[in-house]
Amino acid sequence: MPEQSKVWIDDTTLRVMTYKSGPFIFQLGFELNQVQALLDRVNDSQNRFNKTPSLPLIIDQVQDKVLASSIYSTNTIEGGQFTEQETADILKQDPKTIQKSEEKRLTNLKESIEWVKKSSSKQLAPLSGKAFELSAMFQLHTLVSQNLAEQHNPAGQLRNNRPGQKTVVGNDAHGGIYRPPKCVEDIEYLIQAWVEWLNSPHVISQPAIVRACLAHYYFELIHPFWDGNGRTGRLIEMFILEQSGYRFSSSAIWKYYQTNIHEYFALFNQCRQQAARKEDYPNQMFIEFVLKGMFATIEYLHDQSNTLIHFLLYQTALNDAKFSRKISDRQFNLIHNLMRAIGENSKFLSKADLYRIPQIQALYSGKVERTFYRDIEKLIELDFLSEQDGLLIVGN
């Protein structure tokens, strides 16, 4: 049986020999010049997003939406069956009242994300990496796995396969089957080497997104726990991104992974196979995938924030118009009833559809129908409403 050993092949490549699992190589495996333009776009977009006005209404609403979306996505990747709305509803409950393991997984993820955010930086520092402690990995797996009715997955305990016991990752549909290291001695040695590699001078100074996604990638290849590796790996990626100021996008990108789940899973195998064939830049595809996901995610966050800012300005203008008597209380309430109806029906309404709603009927009790239409015309004239293809639009 070969002895365990570690050899630095160059400044960024660490070759590890295990007892039973053969050699394992940690490497950057990408060409920076090929991704620099996209990396710059991501960082510019994130920097602009971080400068979004820190109004509590905006921050709270973005945070709530990202939290529910992120937890829904990472849970769905692992086979969770809750919808995004069901996920949001469960997260609003008191965790102490939740009994089912399927629901506890969601509240565990919420607690994990809250723990990660304690290490967040408000300033974007794309090239200023911080050391990753092995204790953070164990803490995240413990938070993810706590209080679940899964006897085969002790929280924070490394996997140790019995003789003949197999652990299989992946399937033929996603690029093939992979058998990660089995014995705890190899897993423990590889995890220590993984952290040593992550914190080495020439790796810790790499772009934070590259280091974060490679931490995620190699963690999944080691697959150190019985269960919860996917959730823990994405949280580790989030942790490193949060340390460098990638606010909200650090977990919001999980939606991109879930939407592109087949490519996400297949890339782990494709990159692993390219490395086994000793091809140049074997990790390039995974890094490019993550960068594209980050850019799409941050742009989406911009859109969400701009929508909220626009809504806040609209509400301010509406309140001012009511206070200055440019619009009546009835017209003010008409708009709020319209907004509520659009939200409940998830679609825009015509004037005739709106007039038939019971709340509107009550608002115009004792008034002729023409009064309703005059109010609509007045609100359109003042740009509080617009009409497109016969449907009422709030704002213009």
C-alpha positions in Angstrom: 0.0 0.0 0.0 1.5 3.4 -1.0 2.2 6.0 1.6 0.3 9.2 1.7 2.3 12.1 0.3 2.0 15.7 -1.1 4.2 17.3 -3.7 3.9 20.8 -5.1 4.5 20.5 -8.9 4.5 24.2 -9.3 3.2 27.3 -7.4 -0.5 26.4 -8.0 -0.5 22.7 -8.5 -0.5 20.2 -5.6 -0.3 16.4 -6.3 -1.5 14.2 -3.5 -1.0 10.4 -3.2 -3.6 8.6 -1.1 -3.5 5.2 0.6 -6.3 3.6 -1.4 -7.7 6.1 -3.9 -4.7 6.8 -6.0 -3.4 10.2 -7.0 -5.4 13.4 -6.7 -4.3 16.8 -8.2 -5.4 20.2 -7.2 -4.8 22.8 -9.9 -6.1 26.1 -11.3 -6.5 24.5 -14.7 -7.7 27.6 -16.6 -6.3 30.4 -18.8 -6.9 33.8 -17.3 -6.7 35.7 -20.6 -9.7 33.7 -21.9 -12.0 34.8 -19.0 -10.6 38.2 -18.1 -13.2 40.2 -20.1 -16.1 38.3 -18.6 -14.5 38.5 -15.1 -14.2 42.3 -15.5 -17.9 42.5 -16.5 -18.9 40.5 -13.5 -16.9 42.7 -11.1 -18.1 45.9 -12.7 -21.7 44.8 -12.4 -21.2 43.6 -8.7 -19.4 46.9 -7.8 -22.4 48.9 -9.2 -24.8 46.6 -7.4 -23.0 47.1 -4.1 -23.5 50.8 -4.5 -27.3 50.4 -4.7 -28.9 52.9 -2.2 -29.0 51.1 1.2 -32.6 51.9 1.9 -34.1 49.3 4.4 -37.2 48.7 2.2 -35.0 47.8 -0.8 -32.4 45.8 1.0 -35.0 43.8 3.1 -37.1 43.0 0.0 -34.1 41.9 -2.1 -32.8 39.9 0.8 -36.1 38.1 1.3 -36.4 37.3 -2.4 -32.9 36.1 -2.7 -33.1 34.0 0.5 -36.2 32.1 -0.7 -35.0 31.7 -4.2 -31.5 30.5 -3.2 -32.8 27.9 -0.7 -35.5 26.7 -3.1 -32.8 26.3 -5.8 -30.1 24.5 -3.8 -32.8 22.2 -2.2 -34.3 21.4 -5.6 -30.9 20.5 -7.0 -30.7 17.9 -4.3 -34.2 16.5 -5.1 -36.4 18.8 -2.9 -40.0 18.9 -4.0 -41.2 22.2 -2.5 -42.1 25.1 -4.9 -40.5 28.4 -4.4 -43.6 29.9 -2.8 -43.9 26.9 -0.4 -40.2 27.4 0.5 -40.8 31.1 1.2 -43.8 30.2 3.4 -41.9 27.6 5.4 -39.0 30.0 6.0 -41.4 32.4 7.7 -42.4 29.8 10.3 -40.8 29.5 13.7 -38.1 26.7 13.2 -39.0 25.3 16.6 -42.5 24.4 15.3 -41.2 22.4 12.3 -41.1 18.6 12.7 -40.7 17.2 9.2 -37.1 16.6 7.9 -38.1 17.9 4.5 -39.0 21.3 6.0 -36.1 21.2 8.5 -33.7 21.0 5.5 -35.0 24.5 4.5 -34.6 26.1 7.9 -31.2 24.5 8.2 -30.2 26.2 5.0 -31.5 29.5 6.2 -29.4 29.2 9.4 -26.4 28.2 7.3 -26.7 31.3 5.1 -27.1 33.5 8.1 -23.9 32.0 9.6 -22.0 32.6 6.3 -23.2 36.3 6.2 -21.5 37.0 9.5 -18.2 36.9 7.4 -19.5 39.2 4.7 -17.6 42.2 3.4 -19.5 45.2 2.2 -16.6 46.3 -0.1 -15.9 44.4 -3.3 -12.3 43.0 -3.2 -12.0 40.6 -6.1 -8.3 39.9 -5.6 -8.2 40.0 -1.8 -8.7 36.4 -0.6 -8.9 35.4 3.0 -7.8 32.1 4.5 -10.5 29.4 4.6 -10.5 27.4 7.8 -11.3 23.7 7.8 -13.6 24.3 10.8 -15.9 26.4 8.6 -16.5 23.3 6.4 -17.4 21.2 9.4 -19.6 24.0 10.8 -21.5 24.3 7.5 -22.1 20.6 7.2 -23.3 20.5 10.8 -25.7 23.3 10.2 -27.0 21.7 7.0 -27.5 18.3 8.6 -28.6 19.1 12.1 -31.8 17.6 13.5 -32.6 15.5 10.5 -33.9 12.0 10.7 -31.0 10.6 8.8 -29.0 8.1 10.9 -26.6 7.4 8.0 -25.4 11.1 7.9 -23.9 12.2 11.2 -23.6 16.0 11.2 -20.0 17.1 10.7 -18.6 13.5 10.5 -16.4 12.4 7.6 -17.5 9.5 5.5 -15.8 6.1 6.0 -17.0 3.4 3.7 -17.0 -0.2 5.0 -15.3 -2.8 2.9 -17.4 -3.4 -0.2 -19.6 -0.3 0.5 -19.7 1.9 -2.6 -20.4 5.6 -2.9 -21.4 6.7 -6.4 -21.8 10.2 -7.6 -23.4 11.2 -10.9 -25.0 9.2 -13.6 -24.7 8.5 -17.3 -27.1 11.3 -18.2 -24.7 13.8 -16.6 -21.4 12.8 -18.1 -20.8 9.5 -16.2 -20.4 7.9 -12.8 -17.7 8.9 -10.4 -16.5 7.0 -7.3 -14.9 9.3 -4.8 -12.4 8.3 -2.2 -13.8 5.7 0.3 -11.7 5.4 3.4 -11.7 8.1 6.1 -7.9 8.3 6.1 -7.8 9.3 2.5 -10.7 11.7 2.8 -9.2 13.4 5.8 -5.8 13.7 4.1 -7.4 15.1 0.9 -9.5 17.6 2.8 -6.4 18.9 4.6 -4.6 19.1 1.3 -7.5 20.9 -0.3 -7.4 23.6 2.4 -3.6 23.9 2.1 -4.0 24.4 -1.6 -6.8 26.9 -1.3 -4.8 29.0 1.2 -1.4 28.8 -0.6 0.0 32.2 -1.7 -0.5 31.8 -5.4 -4.0 30.4 -5.1 -5.4 32.7 -2.4 -4.4 35.7 -4.7 -6.4 34.4 -7.6 -9.7 36.1 -8.5 -12.2 35.3 -5.7 -14.8 33.9 -8.1 -12.2 31.4 -9.5 -11.0 30.4 -6.1 -14.6 30.0 -4.8 -15.8 27.9 -7.7 -12.7 25.7 -7.6 -13.1 25.2 -3.8 -16.7 24.0 -4.7 -15.5 21.8 -7.5 -12.7 20.0 -5.6 -14.9 19.7 -2.5 -17.5 17.8 -4.5 -14.8 15.5 -6.0 -13.6 14.6 -2.5 -17.2 14.2 -1.4 -16.2 14.0 2.2 -19.6 13.4 3.9 -22.3 10.8 3.5 -24.9 13.3 2.5 -25.3 17.1 2.1 -22.1 17.5 0.0 -23.9 19.5 -2.7 -25.5 21.9 -0.3 -22.3 22.3 1.8 -20.1 22.7 -1.3 -22.3 25.6 -2.6 -22.2 27.2 0.9 -18.4 27.0 0.9 -18.4 28.7 -2.5 -20.8 31.3 -1.0 -18.6 31.8 2.0 -15.5 32.7 -0.1 -17.5 35.0 -2.3 -19.1 36.8 0.7 -15.6 37.3 2.2 -14.7 39.2 -1.0 -17.9 41.4 -1.2 -20.1 39.5 -3.7 -23.2 40.4 -1.8 -26.4 38.5 -2.6 -25.0 37.1 -5.9 -23.0 34.6 -3.7 -26.1 32.5 -3.1 -28.5 33.9 -5.8 -26.3 32.1 -8.4 -27.8 28.8 -7.1 -30.9 29.7 -9.2 -28.6 29.7 -12.2 -27.2 26.3 -11.2 -30.7 24.9 -10.7 -32.0 26.3 -14.0 -29.0 24.8 -15.9 -28.8 21.7 -13.7 -27.8 19.3 -16.5 -24.9 21.4 -17.6 -23.9 22.1 -13.9 -23.7 18.3 -13.1 -22.1 17.3 -16.4 -19.3 19.9 -16.0 -18.0 18.2 -12.9 -17.5 15.0 -14.8 -16.2 16.7 -18.0 -13.6 18.7 -16.1 -12.5 15.6 -14.1 -12.2 13.5 -17.2 -10.1 16.2 -19.0 -7.8 16.4 -16.0 -7.4 12.6 -16.0 -6.4 12.9 -19.7 -3.9 15.6 -18.7 -5.5 18.1 -21.1 -4.6 21.8 -20.8 -6.9 23.9 -18.7 -9.2 21.1 -17.6 -11.2 23.5 -15.3 -11.8 26.2 -17.9 -15.4 25.2 -18.8 -16.6 25.1 -15.2 -15.0 28.5 -14.4 -16.6 30.0 -17.5 -20.0 28.5 -16.6 -19.8 30.1 -13.1 -18.7 33.4 -14.5 -21.6 33.5 -16.9 -23.9 32.5 -14.1 -22.6 35.3 -11.9 -23.0 37.9 -14.6 -26.6 36.8 -15.3 -27.4 36.7 -11.6 -26.0 40.2 -10.8 -27.8 41.7 -13.8 -31.0 40.1 -12.5 -30.3 41.6 -9.0 -29.9 45.0 -10.7 -33.3 44.6 -12.4 -34.9 43.6 -9.1 -33.4 46.6 -7.2 -34.3 49.1 -9.9 -37.9 47.8 -9.9 -38.0 48.3 -6.1 -36.5 51.8 -6.3 -38.9 52.7 -9.1 -41.8 51.4 -6.9 -40.5 53.4 -3.9 -40.3 56.6 -6.0 -43.8 55.9 -7.4 -45.2 55.5 -3.9 -43.6 58.7 -2.8 -45.1 60.6 -5.8 -48.5 59.0 -5.1 -48.4 60.0 -1.5 -47.4 63.6 -2.4 -50.2 63.8 -4.9 -52.7 62.7 -2.3 -51.3 65.2 0.3 -51.4 68.1 -2.2 -54.9 67.0 -3.3 -53.9 66.4 -6.9 -55.7 63.1 -6.5 -58.6 62.3 -4.2 -58.6 59.6 -1.5 -60.8 57.5 -3.8 -58.4 57.7 -6.6 -55.5 56.9 -4.3 -57.4 53.8 -3.0 -58.3 52.9 -6.6 -54.6 52.5 -7.5 -53.8 50.4 -4.4 -56.7 48.1 -5.2 -55.4 47.8 -8.7 -51.9 46.9 -7.5 -53.4 44.3 -5.1 -55.5 42.8 -7.9 -52.5 42.6 -10.3 -50.5 40.9 -7.5 -53.2 38.4 -6.7 -54.0 37.5 -10.3 -50.5 37.7 -11.6 -51.7 39.6 -14.7 -52.8 43.0 -15.8 -56.4 43.9 -16.0 -58.7 45.9 -18.3 -60.8 48.8 -17.0 -63.9 46.6 -17.3 -62.2 43.7 -15.4 -61.1 46.1 -12.6 -64.6 47.6 -12.2 -66.1 44.2 -11.6 -63.8 43.5 -8.6 -65.8 43.6 -5.3 -63.4 46.0 -3.6 -63.8 48.4 -6.5 -67.5 48.1 -6.4 -67.5 48.9 -2.7 -65.2 51.9 -3.4 -67.7 53.3 -5.9 -70.9 52.4 -4.0 -73.4 55.2 -4.6 -71.4 56.5 -7.6 -72.3 56.2 -11.3 -70.0 54.0 -13.4 -68.8 57.1 -15.3 -67.1 58.3 -12.1 -64.9 55.3 -12.1 -63.8 55.9 -15.7 -63.2 59.6 -15.0 -60.9 58.6 -12.1 -59.0 56.3 -14.4 -58.6 59.0 -17.0 -57.4 61.4 -14.4 -54.7 59.0 -13.1 -53.5 58.3 -16.7 -53.3 62.1 -17.3 -51.1 62.4 -14.2 -48.9 59.4 -15.3 -49.8 57.3 -12.3 -51.5 54.8 -14.8 -51.0 54.0 -18.4 -52.9 51.8 -20.8 -51.4 49.3 -23.2 -53.4 47.0 -25.4 -56.5 47.7 -23.3 -54.8 46.7 -20.1 -54.0 49.1 -17.1 -50.3 49.4 -16.2 -49.2 51.0 -12.9 -46.8 53.8 -13.7 -45.7 54.5 -17.3 
